[in-house]
Amino acid sequence: MIQQLFEISLVAATLATGLVAGVFLSFSDFVMRALGRAEPAAGIEAMQMINREVYRSLFATLLLGLAFVSILLAVVGIYLAGPDVALWLAAAAGFYILGVVAVTARKNVPMNQRLDRMEHQSPDAYAYWASYTRDWTRWNHLRWVTALAASIGYLGATVTVAGQV
């Protein structure tokens, strides 16, 4: 029973980190580019609304919940699945905690909070917008790549566990 729950959790973590990576990739690939091409007031206002809505989204639940799940799976993997699986899980947790959660908390969220305090049609917001879109997107590239790396780590753990059966 515990082993089955562990295996289901690995598959769920693979899919969930893949979804997180996909959302981040969307922003890096086309959302930020489109917002940056819009009139500054429109792009700023749209990003402010996105940033306000994200806190009440399934995405935020996945983003934060996976931090806990990553640590839990890494610890449980040591005891249930052996060193090969534990290595995959430690790598996945490291990528996720450092590349997704830490970057989000230390880089993207502070930029979002600064933008949110600005009136979207103000000269200050216009001046900040160019550097915001550039810097926010650069950090976001790191987030989608590391979320994808975490997903690959979970997939590696899943395949390794399946090969042990």
HELIX and SHEET records of a PDB file:
HELIX    1   1 ILE A    2  SER A   26  1                                  25    
HELIX    2   2 PHE A   27  VAL A   31  3                                   5    
HELIX    3   3 MET A   32  ARG A   37  1                                   6    
HELIX    4   4 PRO A   40  VAL A   54  1                                  15    
HELIX    5   5 LEU A   58  LEU A   80  1                                  23    
HELIX    6   6 PRO A   83  GLY A   94  1                                  12    
HELIX    7   7 PHE A   95  ALA A  102  3                                   8    
HELIX    8   8 VAL A  103  VAL A  103  1                                   1    
HELIX    9   9 THR A  104  ASN A  108  3                                   5    
HELIX   10  10 VAL A  109  ASP A  116  1                                   8    
HELIX   11  11 PRO A  123  GLN A  164  1                                  42    
END                                                                             
